[in-house]
């Protein structure tokens, strides 16, 4: 991939890749690492893309796969006791919707994100995630119900 073309894609899609990774992992450091891995894969990729939408869909697919790899990794399963007085300075913004989204499963968060934030149709999401359209519709319906229940309780 040419340097200028790659730079253009980084500027255009790096935030989106980060948000996809964050919706899967709920970890800013992991999401940053995933974003860098995905962009590196784009840089060394020899695949010929048809258009910007093809690049975008490819980046989402790679970000989802890389997020799953990170969540499955042995290092991720190890935990340490939280130290008293530990403060976090770079927290993600907090809101009722953000809290409600955090309560959803990874699969539900991802379809909500792709549908509402990235503007993909059910058909496009099914192709990106490699699941059936009815599965996408079911996940959207269940995610909406859970969000509605959470937001109405508050």
VMD Tcl script that draws the C-alpha trace (Angstrom):
set ca {
  {0.00 0.00 0.00}
  {1.28 3.45 -0.88}
  {2.23 5.79 1.98}
  {-0.20 8.57 1.05}
  {-3.08 6.16 0.61}
  {-2.31 4.50 3.95}
  {-2.08 7.87 5.71}
  {-5.46 8.83 4.29}
  {-7.03 5.59 5.60}
  {-5.45 6.07 9.02}
  {-6.89 9.57 9.32}
  {-10.28 8.43 8.09}
  {-10.73 5.13 9.96}
  {-8.46 4.95 13.03}
  {-11.14 6.35 15.38}
  {-13.69 3.89 14.03}
  {-11.31 0.95 14.50}
  {-10.66 2.10 18.08}
  {-14.39 2.34 18.83}
  {-15.06 -1.13 17.40}
  {-12.25 -2.56 19.51}
  {-13.46 -0.70 22.60}
  {-17.02 -1.94 22.12}
  {-15.61 -5.48 22.19}
  {-12.99 -5.20 24.94}
  {-14.06 -2.29 27.19}
  {-10.39 -1.53 27.66}
  {-8.75 1.63 26.35}
  {-5.20 0.18 26.38}
  {-6.31 -3.02 24.63}
  {-8.29 -0.99 22.11}
  {-5.26 1.16 21.32}
  {-3.13 -1.96 20.82}
  {-5.79 -3.53 18.62}
  {-6.07 -0.35 16.56}
  {-2.31 -0.35 15.97}
  {-2.34 -4.05 15.04}
  {-5.21 -3.56 12.60}
  {-3.59 -0.54 10.96}
  {-0.31 -2.43 10.66}
  {-2.18 -5.28 8.95}
  {-3.67 -2.73 6.56}
  {-0.22 -1.32 5.81}
  {1.29 -4.70 4.94}
  {-1.87 -6.02 3.27}
  {-1.52 -6.78 -0.41}
  {-5.27 -7.11 -0.93}
  {-6.80 -4.91 -3.60}
  {-9.79 -2.99 -2.26}
  {-12.69 -1.98 -4.51}
  {-13.52 1.26 -2.72}
  {-13.51 2.99 0.70}
  {-16.50 0.95 1.91}
  {-14.59 -2.24 1.17}
  {-11.63 -0.94 3.22}
  {-13.97 0.08 6.06}
  {-15.68 -3.33 6.17}
  {-12.30 -5.09 6.07}
  {-11.00 -2.96 8.95}
  {-14.10 -3.71 11.05}
  {-13.78 -7.44 10.39}
  {-10.08 -7.45 11.32}
  {-10.75 -5.32 14.44}
  {-13.48 -7.71 15.61}
  {-11.26 -10.75 15.03}
  {-8.27 -9.14 16.77}
  {-10.50 -8.14 19.72}
  {-11.67 -11.72 20.07}
  {-8.06 -12.91 20.02}
  {-7.15 -10.47 22.79}
  {-10.12 -11.52 24.92}
  {-9.20 -15.20 24.48}
  {-5.52 -14.75 25.23}
  {-4.01 -16.39 28.31}
  {-2.60 -13.08 29.54}
  {-6.07 -11.53 29.55}
  {-7.40 -14.29 31.78}
  {-4.80 -13.63 34.48}
  {-6.01 -11.16 37.07}
  {-4.38 -9.24 39.86}
  {-5.89 -7.83 42.99}
  {-6.77 -4.16 42.62}
  {-4.51 -1.96 44.71}
  {-6.06 0.48 47.16}
  {-5.88 4.10 46.08}
  {-5.31 3.24 42.45}
  {-6.56 6.07 40.26}
  {-7.30 6.06 36.59}
  {-6.75 9.28 34.72}
  {-7.72 8.26 31.18}
  {-11.20 6.89 31.75}
  {-13.71 6.73 28.97}
  {-16.57 9.22 29.26}
  {-19.38 8.08 31.52}
  {-23.08 8.46 30.77}
  {-26.27 6.49 31.26}
  {-26.07 5.21 27.69}
  {-22.38 4.30 28.06}
  {-23.17 2.44 31.28}
  {-26.10 0.67 29.62}
  {-23.95 -0.30 26.63}
  {-21.31 -1.68 29.00}
  {-23.97 -4.00 30.41}
  {-24.59 -5.61 27.03}
  {-22.79 -8.67 25.77}
  {-20.01 -8.11 23.23}
  {-22.19 -9.40 20.38}
  {-25.03 -7.05 21.26}
  {-22.72 -4.03 21.70}
  {-21.15 -4.68 18.34}
  {-24.37 -4.83 16.31}
  {-25.70 -1.71 18.08}
  {-22.46 0.12 17.32}
  {-22.37 -0.92 13.68}
  {-26.06 -0.17 13.13}
  {-26.42 3.16 14.96}
  {-22.93 4.65 15.04}
  {-21.50 3.46 11.73}
  {-24.82 3.41 9.85}
  {-24.57 -0.09 8.41}
  {-27.71 -1.91 7.31}
  {-28.69 -5.32 8.69}
  {-27.54 -6.92 5.44}
  {-24.14 -5.20 5.60}
  {-23.66 -6.15 9.26}
  {-24.45 -9.77 8.46}
  {-21.72 -9.77 5.81}
  {-19.17 -8.04 8.05}
  {-19.79 -10.33 11.03}
  {-20.44 -13.39 8.88}
  {-23.76 -14.18 10.53}
  {-27.27 -14.42 9.11}
  {-29.47 -11.37 8.70}
  {-32.03 -12.89 11.08}
  {-29.27 -13.28 13.68}
  {-28.39 -9.59 13.29}
  {-32.07 -8.62 13.69}
  {-32.39 -10.81 16.78}
  {-29.27 -9.31 18.36}
  {-30.50 -5.79 17.61}
  {-33.92 -6.53 19.09}
  {-32.49 -8.05 22.27}
  {-29.93 -5.29 22.67}
  {-32.62 -2.61 22.28}
  {-34.80 -4.35 24.86}
  {-31.94 -4.54 27.35}
  {-30.99 -0.90 26.77}
  {-34.60 0.20 27.12}
  {-35.01 -1.77 30.37}
  {-31.77 -0.40 31.80}
  {-32.51 3.23 30.85}
  {-36.12 3.05 32.13}
  {-34.97 1.73 35.52}
  {-32.87 4.82 36.13}
}
mol new
graphics top color blue
foreach p $ca { graphics top sphere $p radius 0.5 }
foreach p [lrange $ca 0 end-1] q [lrange $ca 1 end] { graphics top cylinder $p $q radius 0.2 }
display resetview
